[in-house]
């Protein structure tokens, strides 16, 4: 007998029986947990009331943000002092923020027909929907539309359900009549409180695709988590995972709604904020439910706006900057911005996060790829390697990092990073 021959004892029939018994579980996991998505995620979503949206909205936000910088932080030192940025990064971040506000001030924009628009006569909302679709078509043609665009209709709760469906149908039909739909096109469903509402939204998408000849699955949507019922149901079970499972191939993202959720928890108005303990609990449940599903997360907004004199603007800037940095540390890579003056601090916090993390992330990834010195302080698992690649990709997508500096530091080009960041199947 060959002493090097490997010998096993478990019969082949047992292995086959186990494979058969786990086939259902394999299919369930493949359908509901396909892994994280390594494509670009916007760092924020800007909400604009539908009657205020024009083809020039995004450039106007950028110009307003630059004007605020010119007035209240005209140079790197002033900006760094206002926000508490590291001195060594001040000039780099200031330069990149100004370039971003000039080139691509808004990454994702939602035309809002819900709270930001309110209840109006049907004829008025119909006209506003068609006007918004026409403005978006013009913005795309002129090159002034942000990379991500979409609409937030009203909820599917009984009092506004018919209005929500009509607004969504009018908007999508008008866009499609003008040409191919934007890619990506983001549809946001607010105030979700029951899985059946998610199923209904998926049915609406399916009906629109069938009626217009769009490919099945072309439309996806985001869920706004802003009711307590979306976190804990009447049976005491966590609800978020059930919401995602109600339309696993349609649900694209979960957006936390700061003020509706806080009010539902009876949080005093002065304390309603993304860093309140009630918000942290809700977002922790969202995070666990979305992990591995490919569904992305977005934090909410702050209502402290950078207006007034320099002292007031700096106070609001510091508050917003700290909230964005806090969200990033908690793996919420996206949030809401409600005012042009929040753009400088959004990008400053995001850029500081990636620029400060670049040396360590690059060193560890280079060591894994064999292009750098061995890593003697941290033992990185394959999952952490995916996280390192994903971190660098996010920094690249938003403009915090450049392809050449990443390749020089790691030996990996963007395509390699994308491969490393994509979970195996």
C-alpha positions in Angstrom: 0.0 0.0 0.0 1.2 3.5 -0.9 2.0 5.2 2.4 1.4 8.6 0.9 -2.0 7.8 -0.4 -4.8 9.8 1.3 -7.5 7.7 2.9 -11.0 8.8 3.8 -13.8 7.1 5.8 -17.0 9.0 5.1 -19.0 7.2 2.3 -19.6 9.1 -0.9 -23.3 8.5 -0.5 -23.2 10.6 2.7 -21.6 13.5 0.9 -24.2 13.3 -1.9 -27.0 13.2 0.7 -25.6 16.2 2.5 -25.3 18.1 -0.8 -29.0 17.3 -1.6 -30.1 18.3 1.9 -28.4 21.7 1.7 -29.4 22.5 -1.9 -32.3 24.6 -0.6 -30.0 26.5 1.8 -27.5 27.1 -1.0 -30.2 28.5 -3.2 -31.5 30.7 -0.4 -28.1 32.1 0.4 -27.2 32.7 -3.3 -30.5 34.6 -3.8 -30.6 36.7 -0.6 -26.9 37.1 0.2 -25.0 37.6 -3.1 -22.3 39.7 -1.4 -21.3 43.4 -1.4 -21.5 45.4 -4.5 -18.1 46.8 -5.5 -19.5 49.4 -8.0 -19.6 53.1 -7.2 -21.8 54.2 -4.4 -22.4 58.0 -4.1 -21.1 59.6 -0.9 -24.3 61.5 -0.5 -27.8 62.2 -1.8 -29.0 65.7 -2.3 -32.8 66.2 -1.9 -34.4 69.0 -3.8 -38.2 69.8 -3.7 -39.7 69.0 -7.1 -40.8 72.6 -7.8 -37.3 73.9 -7.2 -35.5 71.4 -9.5 -34.1 72.8 -12.8 -31.5 71.6 -15.3 -29.0 73.9 -13.5 -29.6 72.7 -10.0 -26.4 70.7 -9.5 -24.1 73.4 -10.9 -25.9 76.0 -8.9 -25.3 74.0 -5.7 -21.6 73.8 -6.6 -21.4 77.6 -7.2 -23.2 78.3 -3.9 -20.8 76.0 -2.0 -17.8 77.6 -3.6 -19.1 81.1 -2.8 -19.5 80.1 0.8 -15.9 78.8 0.9 -14.7 82.0 -0.6 -16.5 84.0 2.1 -15.9 81.9 5.2 -12.8 79.8 4.4 -10.9 81.3 1.5 -7.7 79.4 1.9 -6.5 76.0 3.2 -5.5 77.3 6.6 -8.8 78.9 7.3 -10.7 75.8 6.2 -8.5 73.5 8.3 -8.9 75.8 11.3 -12.7 75.9 10.9 -13.0 72.1 10.7 -10.0 70.9 12.7 -8.4 69.2 9.8 -4.8 67.8 10.2 -2.3 70.5 9.1 -0.5 68.1 6.8 -3.7 67.5 4.8 -5.1 71.0 4.8 -3.9 72.1 1.4 -4.6 68.7 -0.3 -8.2 68.5 1.0 -8.9 72.2 0.3 -7.7 71.7 -3.3 -9.6 68.5 -3.9 -12.8 69.9 -2.4 -12.7 73.0 -4.6 -12.0 70.8 -7.6 -14.9 68.5 -6.8 -17.3 71.4 -6.3 -16.3 72.7 -9.7 -16.3 69.4 -11.6 -19.0 67.3 -9.9 -20.6 69.1 -7.0 -23.5 66.6 -6.5 -23.0 62.8 -6.8 -26.6 61.8 -6.4 -29.8 63.9 -6.5 -33.4 63.0 -5.6 -36.3 65.1 -7.0 -38.6 65.1 -4.0 -42.4 64.8 -4.2 -42.7 63.8 -0.5 -42.0 65.8 2.6 -40.0 68.4 0.7 -42.9 69.0 -1.7 -46.0 68.3 0.5 -49.6 67.8 -0.4 -50.9 69.7 -3.4 -53.8 69.5 -5.8 -53.5 66.6 -8.2 -53.3 68.9 -11.2 -50.5 70.9 -9.7 -48.5 67.7 -8.9 -49.1 66.3 -12.3 -47.7 69.4 -13.9 -44.7 69.4 -11.5 -43.9 65.8 -12.3 -43.9 66.4 -16.1 -41.8 69.5 -15.6 -39.3 67.7 -13.5 -39.0 64.9 -16.0 -38.4 67.5 -18.8 -35.8 69.3 -16.7 -34.0 66.1 -16.0 -34.0 65.2 -19.6 -32.5 68.6 -20.4 -29.9 68.3 -17.7 -28.8 64.9 -19.1 -28.6 66.4 -22.6 -26.6 69.4 -21.4 -24.3 67.4 -19.2 -25.4 69.1 -15.9 -27.2 66.0 -14.4 -25.3 64.4 -11.5 -24.1 60.8 -12.0 -27.0 59.5 -9.9 -30.6 60.8 -10.3 -34.0 59.8 -9.3 -37.3 60.6 -7.6 -38.8 60.2 -4.2 -42.6 59.8 -4.5 -45.0 59.7 -1.6 -45.4 56.5 0.4 -47.7 53.6 -0.2 -49.7 54.3 2.9 -53.4 54.4 2.2 -54.0 58.2 2.3 -51.4 59.0 -0.4 -51.0 55.6 -2.2 -52.8 56.6 -5.4 -50.9 59.8 -5.6 -47.6 58.0 -5.2 -48.4 55.5 -7.9 -49.5 58.2 -10.3 -46.4 60.4 -9.7 -44.1 57.5 -10.2 -45.9 56.4 -13.4 -46.0 59.9 -14.9 -42.4 60.5 -14.2 -41.1 57.2 -15.5 -43.3 57.4 -18.6 -42.2 60.9 -19.4 -38.6 60.0 -19.0 -38.9 57.0 -21.2 -40.8 58.9 -23.9 -37.8 61.3 -24.1 -35.2 58.5 -24.5 -33.5 55.7 -22.5 -33.9 55.8 -18.7 -30.9 57.2 -16.8 -28.5 54.6 -15.5 -28.5 54.5 -12.6 -32.1 55.6 -12.0 -32.9 55.7 -8.3 -36.5 55.4 -7.0 -37.0 56.1 -3.3 -40.0 54.7 -1.4 -40.4 56.6 1.9 -42.0 55.6 5.2 -41.9 51.9 4.6 -43.5 50.1 7.5 -44.5 46.6 6.2 -43.0 44.0 3.8 -46.2 44.1 1.8 -45.5 47.7 0.8 -42.1 46.5 -0.6 -43.9 43.7 -2.5 -46.3 46.2 -3.9 -43.5 48.5 -5.1 -41.9 45.6 -6.8 -45.2 44.8 -8.5 -45.4 48.4 -9.8 -41.9 48.1 -11.2 -42.8 44.8 -12.9 -46.0 46.3 -14.3 -44.2 49.3 -15.7 -41.5 47.1 -17.3 -44.1 44.8 -18.9 -46.2 47.7 -20.2 -43.2 49.5 -21.7 -41.1 46.6 -22.9 -38.2 47.3 -20.5 -36.1 44.3 -19.5 -37.3 42.5 -16.4 -35.5 43.9 -13.4 -34.5 47.2 -15.0 -36.1 49.1 -12.1 -34.8 49.0 -8.6 -35.6 51.1 -5.6 -34.5 52.3 -2.2 -36.4 52.0 1.1 -36.4 54.8 3.6 -36.3 53.5 7.1 -38.1 56.1 9.1 -40.8 54.3 11.0 -40.3 52.2 14.1 -42.3 49.4 12.5 -39.5 49.1 9.9 -37.1 48.2 12.7 -39.3 46.1 15.1 -42.6 44.6 14.0 -45.7 44.0 16.1 -44.6 40.4 16.6 -41.3 41.6 18.2 -39.2 40.5 15.3 -36.7 42.7 13.5 -38.4 43.9 10.3 -35.6 45.2 8.1 -34.5 41.9 6.8 -38.1 41.0 5.9 -38.4 44.2 4.0 -35.3 43.3 1.9 -36.5 39.8 1.4 -39.8 41.0 0.1 -38.1 42.1 -3.1 -34.5 40.9 -2.9 -33.6 41.7 -6.5 -35.3 45.1 -6.5 -34.3 46.6 -3.2 -31.1 48.6 -3.8 -30.5 50.6 -0.6 -31.7 51.5 2.8 -31.8 55.2 3.7 -32.2 56.2 7.4 -34.7 59.0 7.9 -33.4 61.0 10.9 -36.4 63.2 11.8 -39.4 61.0 11.1 -37.7 58.1 13.0 -36.6 60.3 15.9 -40.1 61.8 16.2 -41.6 58.3 16.1 -39.4 57.5 19.1 -40.6 60.7 20.9 -37.1 62.2 20.8 -37.2 65.9 21.6 -36.9 68.1 18.5 -33.6 69.7 19.8 -32.1 66.2 20.1 -33.1 64.7 16.8 -29.9 63.9 15.1 -28.0 61.0 13.3 -25.9 60.4 16.4 -28.8 60.0 18.9 -28.9 56.5 20.6 -32.2 55.8 19.0 -30.6 56.4 15.6 -27.6 54.3 16.4 -29.9 51.4 17.3 -32.0 51.6 14.2 -28.9 51.9 12.0 -27.2 48.9 13.7 -30.3 46.8 12.9 -30.2 48.1 9.3 -26.6 47.3 9.0 -26.9 43.7 10.2 -29.9 43.1 8.0 -28.2 44.4 4.9 -24.8 42.8 5.4 -24.0 40.4 2.5 -27.2 41.2 0.6 -25.6 43.8 -1.7 -28.1 46.4 -0.3 -26.4 49.6 0.5 -26.8 51.9 3.4 -27.2 55.7 3.7 -27.3 57.7 6.9 -29.7 60.6 7.3 -29.3 64.4 7.5 -28.8 67.2 9.9 -31.0 70.3 9.9 -28.3 72.6 11.3 -27.6 74.7 8.2 -24.4 76.7 7.5 -26.0 80.2 7.2 -25.4 83.5 8.8 -22.1 85.1 9.8 -18.8 83.3 9.7 -19.1 82.1 13.3 -22.5 80.5 12.6 -21.3 78.9 9.4 -18.2 77.5 11.0 -20.3 76.1 13.9 -22.6 74.4 11.4 -19.7 73.2 9.4 -18.0 71.6 12.4 -21.2 69.9 13.4 -21.8 68.4 9.9 -18.2 67.5 9.4 -18.1 65.6 12.7 -21.4 63.7 11.8 -20.1 62.7 8.4 -16.8 61.5 9.9 -18.7 59.5 12.5 -20.9 57.9 9.9 -17.9 56.9 7.8 -16.2 55.3 10.9 -19.4 53.2 11.4 -19.4 52.0 7.7 -22.2 54.4 6.6 -20.5 55.6 3.4 -23.4 57.7 2.2 -25.7 60.4 3.8 -28.1 63.1 3.0 -27.3 66.7 2.3 -30.0 69.3 2.4 -28.2 72.6 1.7 -25.4 73.6 -0.7 -23.3 74.8 2.3 -23.1 71.2 3.4 -21.2 70.1 0.3 -17.7 71.5 1.4 -17.9 69.6 4.7 -19.3 66.5 3.2 -16.3 66.2 0.8 -13.8 67.5 3.4 -14.8 64.7 5.8 -14.9 62.0 3.1 -11.5 63.1 1.6 -9.8 63.3 5.0 -11.2 59.8 5.8 -9.6 58.2 2.7 -6.4 60.3 2.6 -5.6 59.5 6.2 -6.4 55.8 5.6 -4.5 55.5 2.4 -0.9 54.7 3.8 -2.0 51.9 6.0 -4.5 50.4 3.6 -2.0 50.5 0.7 0.8 49.0 2.8 -1.4 46.1 3.9 -2.8 45.4 0.5 0.7 45.6 -1.1 2.0 43.1 1.4 -0.9 40.7 0.6 -0.1 41.1 -3.1 3.5 40.5 -2.5 4.6 43.9 -3.7 5.6 45.3 -0.4 7.3 44.4 2.9 5.7 41.6 4.8 3.0 42.6 7.3 4.3 41.9 10.7 1.8 43.8 12.8 -1.6 42.8 11.3 -2.7 39.4 10.0 -5.2 40.1 7.3 -7.9 37.6 6.5 -9.3 37.3 2.9 -12.4 39.2 4.0 -10.2 42.1 5.3 -8.3 42.1 2.0 -11.7 42.7 0.3 -12.4 45.5 2.7 -8.9 47.1 2.0 -9.6 47.0 -1.8 -13.1 48.3 -1.2 -11.8 51.2 0.9 -9.4 52.2 -1.9 -12.1 51.9 -4.5 -14.5 54.1 -2.6 -11.7 56.7 -2.2 -11.1 56.5 -6.0 -14.7 56.8 -6.9 -15.4 60.0 -5.0 -12.1 61.8 -6.0 -10.3 61.5 -2.7 -7.6 59.2 -4.3 -6.1 59.0 -7.7 -5.5 55.8 -9.7 -1.8 56.4 -10.2 -1.1 56.9 -6.5 -3.0 53.8 -5.6 -1.2 51.7 -8.2 2.2 53.1 -7.1 1.5 52.3 -3.5 -0.1 48.8 -4.0 0.8 47.5 -7.4 -2.9 47.1 -8.1 -4.8 49.0 -10.8 -8.5 49.9 -10.4 -9.6 46.7 -12.3 -7.5 44.6 -9.8 -9.0 46.4 -6.9 -12.5 45.7 -8.2 -11.7 42.0 -8.5 -10.3 41.9 -5.0 -13.3 43.8 -3.6 -15.9 41.5 -5.2 -16.8 38.5 -3.0 -16.2 35.1 -4.5 -19.3 33.1 -5.6 
